[in-house]
Amino acid sequence: MPSIEVSGARLFYTLSGKADAPVLMMSNSLGTTLEMWQPQLAAMEGRFHLLRYDMRGHGKSDVTEAACSIATLGQDVLSLLDELQIEKVHFCGLSIGGVIGQWLGANAPQRLKSLVLCNTAATIGTLDSWNERIAAVEQGGVASIADAAIQRWFTPAFRLASPGAVAPLQAMLLATNPRGYVLLCAALRDMDQRKLVERIHLPTFIIAGDHDPATTLEDAKFLQGRIPGAKLVSLPVAHISNVEAADQFNAAVIEFLQGIDNRA
C-alpha cells in the first residue's frame, strides 16, 4: 500500500487515471476514507490523474496522539504533494476536505490550479455541538453518533431508495478510529475561516446541497460572496453530494475543471 511519512504520520494515498493528465486531488469528509470518491472514478479517471488520500486518523493513515488543526491537515497535503513531486493540482474537497481546500487556497495558492469546495463552510457547527459529539464518541465510540451522521449525510428519500449506496459510507464511518474522529472534530470545532477565505483568489467552484443541514446553502453563498469570481451550484441533496447526486456532481465538476484546463 503506498504511504508517505508527513509530520509524524504516515498517510495512505492512491494514484489512478491518466498519468499524463492534470492532477485532481480529492479530499474526503469527516468519518470517511478515500473510497468515498468511488462514484467519481468512472467519470474522472479517463480525464484526470486522480490523487486520493486518507487524512490522518482515518482509513489506512496513522492515528496520532497529538492534537491537530486544519493547518496541520493542510500541511499534510503540501507534504504529500512534495513527496510525490507534484507541483500543482486541482483540489476537490468535501466537508472537512473543503475546509482544508479553503486553507490551501489562502495559504498555498501556488500549489493549486483551482478549488472545488463541496458541502463545506468557513465555520461549521458550534462549540457546544462539537463538544457534545466528542464526548459521545469518547464514551460510546463512533457507533454512538452513526445514525445521526447518516441522517445528516443523505435525504430520507435517498436512504430509502438507495440503501446500497448508503451502506459503504456507513461502513466507513463505523470503521473509523474513535481517536482519529475526535481529533478531526476538535480541528473543526476550533476552526473559523470567515476572514481567511477572503484571501482566496483562485478559480473556485462551490457545490452545495439544498437539503444539507450541516453546511447549508447559506454557508455556500457566504463563501461565494467572499471568494472573487466563485461559481456556485446547488444540488437537490443533503451533505454527501458526490454520492447522492453522483451524475450531476460529476458533470458539474468536469465542466468546471475542463474550462480551467482549456484556458491554461
NORFEN-V510508 format. One record per backbone hydrogen bond with DSSP energy under -1.0 kcal/mol. NH is the residue of the N-H (numbers start at 1). CO is the residue of the C=O. E is the energy in kcal/mol with one decimal. If there is no record, write none. Layout:
nh=NH co=CO e=E
nh=NH co=CO e=E
This chain:
nh=4 co=11 e=-2.0
nh=6 co=9 e=-3.5
nh=9 co=6 e=-1.7
nh=11 co=4 e=-3.0
nh=13 co=2 e=-1.9
nh=14 co=52 e=-2.6
nh=16 co=50 e=-2.0
nh=18 co=48 e=-1.7
nh=21 co=18 e=-1.6
nh=24 co=49 e=-2.2
nh=25 co=90 e=-3.2
nh=26 co=51 e=-2.6
nh=27 co=92 e=-2.7
nh=32 co=29 e=-1.5
nh=36 co=33 e=-2.3
nh=37 co=34 e=-1.4
nh=38 co=35 e=-1.8
nh=40 co=37 e=-2.2
nh=41 co=38 e=-1.2
nh=44 co=40 e=-2.5
nh=45 co=41 e=-2.7
nh=47 co=44 e=-2.1
nh=48 co=44 e=-2.3
nh=49 co=22 e=-2.5
nh=50 co=16 e=-2.6
nh=51 co=24 e=-2.5
nh=52 co=14 e=-2.4
nh=54 co=12 e=-2.4
nh=57 co=62 e=-2.7
nh=58 co=55 e=-1.8
nh=61 co=58 e=-2.1
nh=62 co=10 e=-2.5
nh=73 co=69 e=-1.9
nh=74 co=70 e=-2.4
nh=75 co=71 e=-2.6
nh=76 co=72 e=-2.0
nh=77 co=73 e=-1.4
nh=78 co=74 e=-1.9
nh=79 co=75 e=-2.7
nh=80 co=76 e=-2.4
nh=81 co=77 e=-2.4
nh=82 co=78 e=-2.4
nh=83 co=79 e=-2.6
nh=84 co=80 e=-2.0
nh=85 co=82 e=-1.1
nh=86 co=81 e=-2.6
nh=89 co=111 e=-1.9
nh=90 co=23 e=-2.8
nh=91 co=114 e=-2.2
nh=92 co=25 e=-3.2
nh=93 co=116 e=-2.4
nh=94 co=27 e=-2.2
nh=95 co=118 e=-2.6
nh=97 co=94 e=-2.2
nh=99 co=95 e=-1.7
nh=100 co=96 e=-2.4
nh=101 co=97 e=-1.8
nh=102 co=98 e=-2.1
nh=103 co=99 e=-2.0
nh=104 co=100 e=-2.6
nh=105 co=101 e=-2.7
nh=106 co=102 e=-1.8
nh=107 co=103 e=-2.5
nh=108 co=104 e=-3.1
nh=111 co=108 e=-2.0
nh=112 co=109 e=-1.5
nh=113 co=89 e=-3.0
nh=115 co=203 e=-2.5
nh=116 co=91 e=-2.9
nh=117 co=205 e=-2.7
nh=118 co=93 e=-2.8
nh=119 co=207 e=-3.1
nh=130 co=126 e=-2.3
nh=131 co=127 e=-2.3
nh=132 co=128 e=-2.5
nh=133 co=129 e=-1.8
nh=134 co=130 e=-2.9
nh=135 co=131 e=-2.4
nh=136 co=132 e=-2.1
nh=137 co=133 e=-2.4
nh=138 co=134 e=-2.6
nh=139 co=135 e=-1.7
nh=140 co=136 e=-3.3
nh=141 co=137 e=-2.2
nh=144 co=141 e=-1.3
nh=145 co=142 e=-1.6
nh=149 co=145 e=-2.1
nh=150 co=146 e=-2.6
nh=151 co=147 e=-1.8
nh=152 co=148 e=-1.5
nh=153 co=149 e=-2.3
nh=154 co=150 e=-1.9
nh=159 co=155 e=-2.4
nh=160 co=156 e=-2.0
nh=161 co=157 e=-2.4
nh=162 co=158 e=-2.8
nh=165 co=162 e=-1.2
nh=166 co=162 e=-1.6
nh=167 co=163 e=-2.4
nh=170 co=166 e=-2.2
nh=171 co=167 e=-2.5
nh=172 co=168 e=-2.1
nh=173 co=169 e=-2.2
nh=174 co=170 e=-2.4
nh=175 co=171 e=-1.6
nh=176 co=173 e=-1.4
nh=181 co=177 e=-2.5
nh=182 co=178 e=-2.6
nh=183 co=179 e=-2.3
nh=184 co=180 e=-1.6
nh=185 co=181 e=-2.1
nh=186 co=182 e=-2.5
nh=187 co=183 e=-1.7
nh=188 co=184 e=-2.2
nh=189 co=185 e=-2.7
nh=190 co=186 e=-2.1
nh=191 co=188 e=-1.2
nh=193 co=122 e=-3.2
nh=197 co=193 e=-2.3
nh=198 co=195 e=-1.3
nh=199 co=196 e=-2.3
nh=200 co=197 e=-1.6
nh=205 co=115 e=-2.6
nh=206 co=231 e=-3.3
nh=207 co=117 e=-2.5
nh=208 co=233 e=-2.4
nh=210 co=235 e=-3.2
nh=211 co=237 e=-3.0
nh=212 co=209 e=-1.5
nh=220 co=216 e=-1.9
nh=221 co=217 e=-2.3
nh=222 co=218 e=-2.0
nh=223 co=219 e=-1.9
nh=224 co=220 e=-2.5
nh=225 co=221 e=-2.2
nh=226 co=222 e=-1.1
nh=227 co=223 e=-1.8
nh=230 co=227 e=-2.1
nh=231 co=204 e=-2.5
nh=233 co=206 e=-2.5
nh=235 co=208 e=-2.8
nh=237 co=235 e=-2.4
nh=239 co=152 e=-1.1
nh=240 co=153 e=-2.3
nh=241 co=239 e=-1.5
nh=243 co=240 e=-1.3
nh=244 co=240 e=-2.3
nh=245 co=241 e=-2.2
nh=249 co=245 e=-2.9
nh=250 co=246 e=-3.0
nh=251 co=247 e=-2.3
nh=252 co=248 e=-2.3
nh=253 co=249 e=-2.5
nh=254 co=250 e=-2.7
nh=255 co=251 e=-2.1
nh=256 co=252 e=-2.0
nh=257 co=253 e=-2.8
nh=258 co=254 e=-2.7
nh=259 co=255 e=-1.5
nh=260 co=256 e=-1.5
nh=261 co=257 e=-2.7
nh=262 co=258 e=-2.4
